[in-house]
């Protein structure tokens, strides 16, 4: 079998079906995405961490911390300040979780089809 370099596939193989570990990985993935989003937006704007910090009235170490994938304290207020400084807007969405989708699928599979009555 060929070896994979896909980190997500490797993590899935290592973690198996442990729901607690999978939840922790999902949380870490969100933190990574937010940190990467801040970094990518800042660098695309051609700004250093210090320049972005100046624009939002903060210090460079704060931006470094926000761009750290291990940081878990992203606040909506701070993300809005960063978006404004970069002349962007912040979008936030709620999407169904995989657990919700699976539960909904199981429920609909058990439900008998809705039959319409035919006129006599």
C-alpha positions as CSV (number, residue, x, y, z in Angstrom):
1,X,0.0,0.0,0.0
2,X,1.3,3.5,-0.9
3,X,2.2,5.8,2.0
4,X,0.3,9.0,2.4
5,X,1.6,12.4,3.2
6,X,-1.9,13.8,3.8
7,X,-1.9,15.0,7.4
8,X,-5.6,14.6,7.8
9,X,-5.6,11.0,6.7
10,X,-2.7,10.3,9.0
11,X,-4.5,11.9,11.9
12,X,-7.6,9.9,11.2
13,X,-5.7,6.7,11.1
14,X,-3.9,7.5,14.4
15,X,-7.0,8.7,16.3
16,X,-9.4,6.0,15.1
17,X,-13.0,6.5,16.2
18,X,-12.3,8.2,19.6
19,X,-15.0,10.9,19.8
20,X,-13.2,13.1,22.4
21,X,-9.9,13.1,20.4
22,X,-11.8,13.8,17.2
23,X,-13.5,16.8,18.9
24,X,-10.2,18.1,20.1
25,X,-8.8,17.8,16.6
26,X,-11.8,19.7,15.2
27,X,-11.3,22.5,17.7
28,X,-7.6,22.7,16.8
29,X,-8.5,22.8,13.1
30,X,-10.7,25.8,13.7
31,X,-7.9,27.6,15.6
32,X,-5.5,26.8,12.7
33,X,-7.9,28.2,10.1
34,X,-8.5,31.4,12.0
35,X,-4.7,31.9,12.5
36,X,-4.0,31.2,8.9
37,X,-6.8,33.5,7.7
38,X,-5.3,36.4,9.7
39,X,-1.8,35.7,8.4
40,X,-2.9,35.3,4.8
41,X,-5.0,38.5,4.9
42,X,-2.2,40.5,6.5
43,X,0.5,39.3,4.1
44,X,-1.8,39.8,1.1
45,X,-2.2,43.4,2.3
46,X,1.6,43.7,2.4
47,X,1.6,44.5,6.1
48,X,4.0,43.3,8.8
49,X,2.7,42.2,12.1
50,X,3.8,45.5,13.7
51,X,2.0,47.5,11.0
52,X,-1.2,45.6,11.5
53,X,-0.9,46.0,15.2
54,X,-0.5,49.8,14.8
55,X,-3.6,49.9,12.6
56,X,-5.8,48.2,15.3
57,X,-4.2,50.0,18.2
58,X,-2.3,47.0,19.6
59,X,1.2,45.6,19.8
60,X,3.1,43.2,17.5
61,X,3.1,40.3,20.0
62,X,-0.7,40.3,20.0
63,X,-0.7,39.8,16.2
64,X,1.9,37.0,16.5
65,X,-0.3,35.3,19.1
66,X,-3.4,35.6,17.0
67,X,-1.5,34.0,14.1
68,X,-0.3,31.1,16.2
69,X,-2.3,27.9,15.4
70,X,-2.2,26.9,19.1
71,X,-3.9,30.1,20.3
72,X,-7.5,29.5,21.4
73,X,-8.6,33.0,22.5
74,X,-9.7,34.6,19.2
75,X,-12.5,37.1,20.0
76,X,-15.1,38.3,17.6
77,X,-14.3,41.9,18.5
78,X,-10.6,41.5,17.7
79,X,-11.4,39.7,14.4
80,X,-13.7,42.6,13.4
81,X,-10.9,45.1,14.2
82,X,-8.5,43.2,12.0
83,X,-11.0,42.9,9.2
84,X,-11.7,46.7,9.3
85,X,-8.0,47.5,9.3
86,X,-7.5,45.3,6.2
87,X,-10.5,46.9,4.6
88,X,-12.5,43.7,4.7
89,X,-15.6,42.4,6.4
90,X,-15.9,39.4,8.7
91,X,-18.4,36.7,7.9
92,X,-19.5,34.2,10.5
93,X,-21.7,31.2,9.7
94,X,-23.4,28.4,11.6
95,X,-23.3,25.1,9.6
96,X,-24.6,21.7,10.6
97,X,-22.1,19.5,12.3
98,X,-21.3,16.0,10.9
99,X,-23.0,14.6,14.0
100,X,-26.2,16.5,13.2
101,X,-26.2,15.4,9.6
102,X,-25.7,11.8,10.6
103,X,-28.5,11.9,13.1
104,X,-30.9,13.5,10.6
105,X,-30.0,10.9,8.0
106,X,-30.7,8.1,10.5
107,X,-34.0,9.6,11.4
108,X,-35.2,9.9,7.8
109,X,-34.1,6.4,7.0
110,X,-36.4,5.1,9.8
111,X,-39.4,7.2,8.8
112,X,-41.9,5.6,6.4
113,X,-42.4,7.4,3.1
114,X,-45.2,10.0,3.2
115,X,-48.0,8.5,1.1
116,X,-50.6,10.7,-0.4
117,X,-54.2,9.4,-0.4
118,X,-55.7,8.9,-3.8
119,X,-59.3,10.1,-4.4
120,X,-61.8,7.2,-4.7
